[in-house]
Amino acid sequence: MRRRLLVIVFVLVAGLIVALSLPLVRATAERTVQSSFIGRVEDGAWFADMAATALESGRTGRLEAAADRYADLYDSRVAVVDADSETVIASRPVDLEEPQLRSALLLALADRPPEQPGVWWPWDDRPFVLAEPVRRDGRVLGAVLIVSPTDQARSEVADHLTLVILGSLAALVLVVIAVAAPVVRWVLRPVHDLDRATHEVALGSLKTRVSERVGAPELRRLANHFNVMADSTHAAQEQQRAFVAQASHQLRNPLTALRLRVENLEEFVNDPRGLDELHSAVEEADRFGEMLDGLLRLARAEASEAERAPVDVSAVVRHRVDAWRAAFAGAGVPLIARIPDGVSALCLPDCLDHALDTLLDNALKFGEGAPVDVSVHRAPAGRAMETVDVTVRDAGPGLTEEELSQAGGRFWRSTRHQNVRGTGLGLALTRMVVEAGGGELLLAAARPQGLSATVRLPAAPALPGDPV
């Protein structure tokens, strides 16, 4: 936007300078032409007076000598014609049939005074033609024709035009650098602040605010409205989080009491079918409790204001894999890990631990005993932003394309997994925590089958010993 505004200001200022410079250049050129015209008219009148005597007496020697000297001195051509347009003398060969010369001669023989020519621009190499009538006692005896080069006049115009162009360019640069650029910067500073703040709010940082004391009045009002909107959004989100946390916490106690009462009924129920229903009720109460715990964790995670920091990904992944090996071994599921040393990334505290626990738990529960592979990969240098990928891949049944598009939503569970313990909040909580730290959670179908879940985090500066 700054570049576009500077271009607009540049064009406007350039147009203004051109509009002011063109009349100045034209006035200077016309003054130069007028000066040359006056000088040639005086010369033409002097030759006309001499030519009148020569044409009446028939003695042209003195006139011819004067024309030769003039031609040598001013590099011009001088010719005198009689009333029948016949050449009397000519200092140099002159083609009287040239349109420009013929037109000037006809005007002079018609006793018309010479007309001032137009502006001589540097690129116009036409000669200056002046035809002065030769009169005596009211009769036109002939005409004097002077054909002069315009090199000197055009050179003066070119010099002045060059000075005006250089001065205009200097003024344009000065205005853009000293006036336009600071003004554009002053106008756009609050716009840039608003853009940055909007981006941060979109990422979830609702405490971001902008200054209301810089910029134009309209932008200050816009900044004030943005802050009011951000305050309202933050307050609404805080109320929502507080409600979820309080509701989860308040429901936990009566749910626990209800579960105990249901369990106490077991010794009074003798019917096997009733016992099955009782056990089912206890399981549903446990599932309800897990859901409340998940909602409480979700509310606490959303309210967290922790900042991301460098994390030794290699150490964290290796630690979590070792912690889960016993569970995988007990279920008879192979767990394979490929973890290079010294890989680091930026994320929120405990974010990667929680994400790995969720992904490994899902792979164990839904992989149907297929091998699970954990790998860490750092993107090669040269990308716009280096990333670190932590991937948990299983060879189980996986998810369909439709299920992949829905996976990670709150309370979502596949219809095939309704009988497996869970709340549907694990992936949602993982996605939220990972994205809050600037990363992303990617779910894709593994080949030839299975599910690939990748936590992609921004790479931190290389730690000592990182592989090159």
VMD Tcl script that draws the C-alpha trace (Angstrom):
set ca {
  {0.00 0.00 0.00}
  {2.85 2.37 0.77}
  {4.30 1.79 -2.68}
  {0.96 2.44 -4.36}
  {0.43 5.68 -2.44}
  {3.93 6.86 -3.29}
  {3.29 6.11 -6.96}
  {0.06 8.13 -6.85}
  {1.79 11.06 -5.13}
  {4.69 10.79 -7.57}
  {2.36 10.96 -10.56}
  {0.41 13.92 -9.14}
  {3.54 15.88 -8.27}
  {5.09 15.05 -11.64}
  {1.94 16.26 -13.40}
  {1.99 19.50 -11.41}
  {5.68 20.11 -12.20}
  {5.12 19.40 -15.90}
  {2.12 21.73 -15.96}
  {4.27 24.51 -14.45}
  {7.38 23.79 -16.52}
  {5.86 23.61 -20.01}
  {4.68 27.25 -20.09}
  {8.08 28.37 -18.80}
  {9.93 26.41 -21.48}
  {7.60 27.64 -24.22}
  {7.90 31.27 -23.11}
  {11.70 31.00 -23.16}
  {11.67 29.40 -26.62}
  {9.33 32.10 -27.97}
  {11.57 34.81 -26.54}
  {14.59 33.26 -28.28}
  {12.69 33.07 -31.59}
  {11.52 36.66 -31.23}
  {15.05 37.89 -30.63}
  {16.32 36.05 -33.72}
  {13.36 37.27 -35.77}
  {13.94 40.92 -34.85}
  {17.59 40.63 -35.84}
  {16.75 39.06 -39.19}
  {14.06 41.68 -39.90}
  {16.59 44.45 -39.34}
  {19.04 42.73 -41.66}
  {16.30 42.22 -44.24}
  {15.32 45.92 -44.09}
  {18.95 46.95 -44.61}
  {19.28 44.66 -47.65}
  {15.90 45.86 -49.00}
  {17.02 49.49 -48.88}
  {20.26 48.62 -50.69}
  {18.43 46.39 -53.17}
  {15.97 49.18 -54.12}
  {18.85 51.35 -55.39}
  {20.50 48.41 -57.13}
  {17.30 47.35 -58.91}
  {16.59 50.92 -60.16}
  {20.13 51.58 -61.33}
  {20.97 48.06 -62.48}
  {24.31 48.18 -60.63}
  {24.35 45.15 -58.30}
  {28.06 44.80 -57.51}
  {27.91 46.50 -54.11}
  {24.75 44.54 -53.17}
  {26.29 41.26 -54.22}
  {29.45 41.91 -52.18}
  {27.39 42.74 -49.10}
  {25.35 39.54 -49.55}
  {28.53 37.45 -49.83}
  {29.98 38.96 -46.65}
  {26.73 38.39 -44.78}
  {26.54 34.79 -45.98}
  {30.09 34.09 -44.83}
  {29.58 35.79 -41.48}
  {26.24 34.17 -40.55}
  {26.45 31.00 -42.65}
  {23.26 32.09 -44.41}
  {21.95 32.34 -47.96}
  {20.90 35.74 -49.31}
  {19.02 36.23 -52.58}
  {17.35 39.22 -54.23}
  {14.57 38.74 -56.79}
  {12.77 41.29 -58.96}
  {9.05 41.77 -59.23}
  {8.79 38.84 -61.66}
  {10.47 36.48 -59.17}
  {13.63 36.37 -61.27}
  {16.83 36.03 -59.31}
  {18.97 39.16 -59.43}
  {21.76 38.05 -57.05}
  {22.34 35.05 -54.81}
  {25.21 34.62 -52.37}
  {24.76 30.86 -52.51}
  {22.55 28.60 -54.60}
  {18.92 28.95 -53.58}
  {16.04 26.80 -54.82}
  {13.17 29.25 -55.03}
  {10.75 26.43 -55.77}
  {11.00 25.02 -52.25}
  {7.54 25.34 -50.70}
  {8.74 27.27 -47.65}
  {10.82 29.72 -49.70}
  {8.18 30.11 -52.41}
  {5.47 30.89 -49.86}
  {7.62 33.56 -48.15}
  {8.53 35.18 -51.50}
  {4.91 35.40 -52.65}
  {3.95 37.16 -49.41}
  {6.82 39.64 -49.79}
  {6.03 40.38 -53.47}
  {2.46 41.00 -52.36}
  {3.86 43.70 -50.07}
  {3.10 41.70 -46.95}
  {5.45 42.02 -43.95}
  {7.28 38.84 -42.81}
  {5.55 36.73 -40.18}
  {7.27 35.56 -37.00}
  {7.83 31.80 -37.17}
  {6.72 29.35 -34.51}
  {8.85 27.93 -31.72}
  {12.11 26.25 -32.75}
  {12.41 23.08 -30.69}
  {15.77 21.28 -30.50}
  {14.53 18.50 -32.79}
  {13.21 20.89 -35.49}
  {16.03 21.43 -38.04}
  {14.10 23.58 -40.53}
  {15.92 26.83 -41.51}
  {14.67 30.30 -40.70}
  {13.26 31.94 -43.84}
  {12.64 35.70 -44.04}
  {11.40 37.53 -47.16}
  {11.40 41.36 -47.05}
  {9.66 43.35 -49.83}
  {11.79 45.92 -51.72}
  {9.79 49.16 -52.12}
  {10.36 52.51 -53.78}
  {7.69 55.20 -53.99}
  {4.98 52.76 -53.03}
  {5.94 50.26 -55.71}
  {7.24 46.74 -54.98}
  {10.42 46.30 -56.99}
  {11.23 42.83 -55.70}
  {12.07 40.99 -52.49}
  {15.07 40.07 -50.35}
  {15.25 36.45 -49.19}
  {17.40 35.43 -46.21}
  {17.68 31.71 -45.32}
  {19.49 31.19 -42.01}
  {20.25 28.10 -39.90}
  {18.61 27.88 -36.49}
  {21.37 25.93 -34.73}
  {22.21 28.64 -32.21}
  {18.60 29.35 -31.30}
  {17.78 25.67 -31.01}
  {20.89 25.15 -28.85}
  {19.73 27.89 -26.48}
  {16.28 26.31 -26.26}
  {17.83 22.88 -25.68}
  {20.04 24.24 -22.89}
  {17.08 25.86 -21.19}
  {14.97 22.74 -21.65}
  {17.71 20.63 -20.08}
  {17.96 22.96 -17.10}
  {14.18 22.87 -16.61}
  {14.10 19.06 -16.85}
  {16.97 18.66 -14.36}
  {15.39 21.20 -12.02}
  {12.01 19.47 -12.32}
  {13.53 16.07 -11.56}
  {15.41 17.50 -8.57}
  {12.23 19.14 -7.30}
  {10.27 15.93 -7.84}
  {12.81 13.82 -5.93}
  {13.00 16.42 -3.17}
  {9.22 16.58 -2.80}
  {8.86 12.78 -2.78}
  {11.68 12.20 -0.28}
  {11.20 15.21 1.98}
  {7.41 15.57 1.87}
  {5.54 12.68 0.27}
  {7.41 9.80 1.93}
  {7.06 11.16 5.50}
  {3.40 12.01 4.94}
  {2.64 8.56 3.51}
  {4.55 6.96 6.38}
  {2.57 9.04 8.89}
  {-0.71 8.09 7.24}
  {0.10 4.38 6.94}
  {1.67 3.81 10.36}
  {-1.71 3.33 12.10}
  {-2.87 1.22 9.13}
  {0.14 -1.07 9.57}
  {-0.52 -1.22 13.32}
  {-4.13 -2.16 12.66}
  {-3.10 -4.81 10.15}
  {-0.63 -6.32 12.63}
  {-3.15 -6.21 15.47}
  {-5.86 -7.77 13.30}
  {-3.50 -10.58 12.36}
  {-2.64 -11.20 16.01}
  {-6.32 -11.21 16.99}
  {-7.03 -13.69 14.19}
  {-4.35 -15.94 15.71}
  {-6.12 -15.78 19.07}
  {-4.27 -12.98 20.86}
  {-7.34 -10.97 21.90}
  {-5.39 -8.71 24.25}
  {-3.72 -6.94 21.33}
  {-4.47 -3.22 21.17}
  {-3.42 -0.31 18.92}
  {-2.57 3.28 19.73}
  {-5.39 5.79 19.37}
  {-3.09 8.85 19.32}
  {-1.33 8.60 15.96}
  {-2.47 9.19 12.41}
  {-5.35 11.11 10.86}
  {-8.56 11.65 12.87}
  {-10.39 9.02 10.81}
  {-7.71 6.44 11.53}
  {-7.68 7.34 15.23}
  {-11.43 6.72 15.32}
  {-10.90 3.43 13.50}
  {-8.24 2.45 16.05}
  {-10.64 3.30 18.87}
  {-13.38 1.18 17.31}
  {-10.94 -1.69 16.84}
  {-9.93 -1.56 20.51}
  {-13.57 -1.49 21.59}
  {-14.31 -4.47 19.35}
  {-11.28 -6.37 20.67}
  {-12.33 -5.61 24.27}
  {-15.83 -6.87 23.58}
  {-14.59 -10.02 21.87}
  {-12.09 -10.71 24.64}
  {-14.74 -10.19 27.31}
  {-17.18 -12.50 25.51}
  {-14.52 -15.18 25.11}
  {-13.49 -14.87 28.74}
  {-17.11 -15.25 29.81}
  {-17.46 -18.32 27.62}
  {-14.28 -19.86 29.00}
  {-15.31 -19.07 32.55}
  {-18.73 -20.62 31.96}
  {-17.24 -23.81 30.50}
  {-14.71 -24.10 33.31}
  {-17.22 -23.35 36.05}
  {-19.89 -25.61 34.56}
  {-17.39 -28.45 34.20}
  {-16.16 -27.97 37.74}
  {-19.63 -27.62 39.25}
  {-20.98 -30.67 37.43}
  {-18.04 -32.80 38.57}
  {-19.18 -33.03 42.21}
  {-22.83 -34.06 41.62}
  {-21.65 -36.48 38.94}
  {-19.25 -38.10 41.40}
  {-22.02 -38.32 44.00}
  {-24.38 -39.82 41.43}
  {-21.78 -42.42 40.44}
  {-21.28 -43.43 44.07}
  {-25.02 -43.77 44.59}
  {-25.33 -45.93 41.47}
  {-22.45 -48.13 42.65}
  {-24.10 -48.48 46.06}
  {-27.17 -49.92 44.36}
  {-25.19 -52.95 43.16}
  {-25.69 -55.00 46.35}
  {-29.45 -54.45 46.14}
  {-29.79 -55.60 42.54}
  {-30.10 -59.37 42.11}
  {-31.35 -59.52 38.54}
  {-28.44 -60.16 36.11}
  {-30.06 -57.90 33.54}
  {-30.37 -55.16 36.15}
  {-26.70 -55.58 37.04}
  {-25.75 -55.12 33.37}
  {-27.78 -51.94 33.23}
  {-26.17 -50.78 36.46}
  {-22.67 -51.37 35.13}
  {-23.63 -49.56 31.92}
  {-24.83 -46.61 33.99}
  {-21.51 -46.55 35.87}
  {-19.60 -46.60 32.55}
  {-21.71 -43.75 31.19}
  {-21.03 -41.78 34.38}
  {-17.30 -42.41 33.92}
  {-17.54 -41.28 30.29}
  {-19.44 -38.19 31.40}
  {-16.70 -37.51 33.92}
  {-14.00 -37.84 31.26}
  {-15.92 -35.41 29.08}
  {-16.15 -32.88 31.90}
  {-12.43 -33.27 32.55}
  {-11.77 -32.68 28.83}
  {-13.94 -29.55 28.82}
  {-12.11 -28.27 31.87}
  {-8.72 -28.88 30.24}
  {-9.96 -27.20 27.06}
  {-11.12 -24.12 28.96}
  {-7.81 -23.90 30.81}
  {-5.86 -24.29 27.59}
  {-7.86 -21.52 25.90}
  {-7.25 -19.23 28.85}
  {-3.53 -19.93 28.85}
  {-1.32 -16.93 28.03}
  {1.96 -18.80 27.86}
  {4.47 -17.79 25.21}
  {6.19 -20.21 22.89}
  {9.82 -21.07 23.50}
  {12.48 -23.31 21.92}
  {11.96 -27.01 22.73}
  {14.33 -29.92 22.18}
  {12.01 -31.96 19.96}
  {14.35 -34.95 19.86}
  {14.43 -35.26 23.64}
  {10.68 -34.73 24.11}
  {9.67 -37.26 21.44}
  {12.15 -39.82 22.69}
  {10.88 -39.38 26.27}
  {7.22 -39.78 25.32}
  {7.91 -42.82 23.14}
  {9.76 -44.50 26.01}
  {6.84 -43.69 28.33}
  {4.36 -45.38 25.96}
  {6.43 -48.47 25.15}
  {5.01 -50.44 28.08}
  {1.42 -49.77 26.99}
  {2.19 -50.74 23.38}
  {4.08 -53.87 24.50}
  {1.17 -54.87 26.74}
  {-1.19 -54.59 23.77}
  {1.22 -56.41 21.48}
  {1.53 -53.43 19.10}
  {4.98 -52.73 17.58}
  {6.18 -49.16 18.21}
  {8.96 -47.95 15.90}
  {10.76 -44.63 16.44}
  {13.12 -42.73 14.12}
  {14.35 -39.69 16.02}
  {17.47 -37.75 14.93}
  {19.43 -35.86 17.57}
  {19.46 -32.11 18.13}
  {16.21 -31.10 16.41}
  {14.52 -28.11 18.04}
  {11.31 -26.15 17.41}
  {9.20 -23.34 18.82}
  {5.98 -24.20 20.67}
  {4.07 -23.62 23.89}
  {5.29 -25.35 27.07}
  {4.18 -29.02 27.26}
  {2.44 -28.64 23.88}
  {4.45 -31.39 22.18}
  {4.12 -33.73 25.18}
  {0.35 -33.40 25.17}
  {0.12 -33.77 21.38}
  {2.23 -36.94 21.35}
  {0.23 -38.47 24.20}
  {-3.00 -37.85 22.29}
  {-1.70 -39.15 18.95}
  {-0.07 -42.26 20.46}
  {-3.20 -43.01 22.50}
  {-5.37 -42.72 19.37}
  {-3.00 -44.91 17.36}
  {-3.10 -47.55 20.09}
  {-6.90 -47.45 20.47}
  {-7.94 -47.15 16.82}
  {-5.04 -48.80 14.97}
  {-6.44 -52.29 15.59}
  {-3.04 -53.68 16.54}
  {-1.19 -52.45 13.43}
  {2.43 -51.21 13.84}
  {2.89 -47.54 14.77}
  {5.77 -45.45 13.46}
  {6.98 -42.20 15.08}
  {9.37 -39.98 13.09}
  {10.91 -36.53 13.39}
  {11.90 -34.61 10.29}
  {13.31 -31.10 9.87}
  {12.53 -29.37 6.58}
  {15.64 -28.57 4.51}
  {17.04 -25.04 4.51}
  {15.87 -22.79 1.72}
  {12.14 -22.63 2.49}
  {10.50 -19.35 3.45}
  {10.11 -20.76 6.97}
  {11.81 -23.90 8.23}
  {9.56 -26.35 10.05}
  {9.87 -29.48 12.14}
  {7.44 -32.36 11.50}
  {6.64 -34.90 14.21}
  {4.60 -37.68 12.58}
  {2.72 -40.59 14.18}
  {1.71 -43.07 11.48}
  {-0.25 -46.30 11.96}
  {-1.17 -49.03 9.51}
  {-4.70 -49.49 10.79}
  {-8.00 -48.93 8.96}
  {-7.54 -45.13 9.00}
  {-10.28 -42.65 8.15}
  {-12.27 -41.94 5.01}
  {-11.93 -38.65 3.11}
  {-15.15 -37.39 4.66}
  {-13.99 -38.37 8.14}
  {-10.62 -36.70 7.63}
  {-12.37 -33.40 6.84}
  {-14.28 -33.63 10.15}
  {-11.60 -35.09 12.39}
  {-10.27 -32.69 14.99}
  {-13.61 -31.01 15.60}
  {-14.89 -30.82 19.14}
  {-16.81 -33.93 20.26}
  {-16.42 -35.52 16.83}
  {-15.97 -39.31 16.75}
  {-16.19 -41.73 13.88}
  {-19.32 -43.90 13.86}
  {-16.99 -46.91 13.80}
  {-15.43 -45.90 17.12}
  {-18.51 -45.21 19.23}
  {-17.80 -48.25 21.41}
  {-14.21 -47.16 22.15}
  {-13.65 -45.06 25.26}
  {-13.12 -41.39 24.50}
  {-14.76 -37.94 24.49}
  {-13.93 -36.57 21.05}
  {-12.01 -33.66 22.61}
  {-8.46 -35.01 22.41}
  {-7.65 -33.97 18.83}
  {-9.56 -30.71 19.20}
  {-7.53 -29.78 22.29}
  {-4.30 -30.84 20.57}
  {-5.08 -28.79 17.47}
  {-5.90 -25.71 19.54}
  {-2.72 -25.90 21.62}
  {-0.50 -26.56 18.59}
  {-2.01 -23.70 16.57}
  {-1.74 -21.33 19.54}
  {2.02 -21.87 19.38}
  {2.20 -21.09 15.65}
  {2.09 -24.72 14.45}
  {-0.51 -26.88 12.80}
  {-1.95 -30.38 13.08}
  {-2.20 -32.27 9.77}
  {-4.23 -35.44 9.32}
  {-3.84 -37.50 6.13}
  {-4.33 -41.01 4.87}
  {-1.19 -43.16 5.11}
  {-0.07 -45.38 2.26}
  {-0.96 -48.18 1.65}
  {-3.40 -47.79 4.55}
  {-3.70 -46.21 7.95}
  {-3.63 -42.69 9.33}
  {-0.77 -40.19 9.38}
  {-0.99 -37.44 12.02}
  {1.69 -34.73 11.81}
  {2.44 -31.94 14.28}
  {4.23 -29.23 12.26}
  {6.07 -26.63 14.33}
  {8.24 -23.63 13.39}
  {11.90 -24.60 13.57}
  {13.99 -22.95 16.26}
  {17.59 -21.84 15.69}
  {19.79 -24.91 15.29}
  {21.10 -26.37 18.55}
  {24.73 -27.40 18.88}
  {25.16 -30.78 17.24}
  {22.27 -30.40 14.82}
  {22.75 -32.43 11.64}
  {23.68 -30.25 8.69}
}
mol new
graphics top color blue
foreach p $ca { graphics top sphere $p radius 0.5 }
foreach p [lrange $ca 0 end-1] q [lrange $ca 1 end] { graphics top cylinder $p $q radius 0.2 }
display resetview
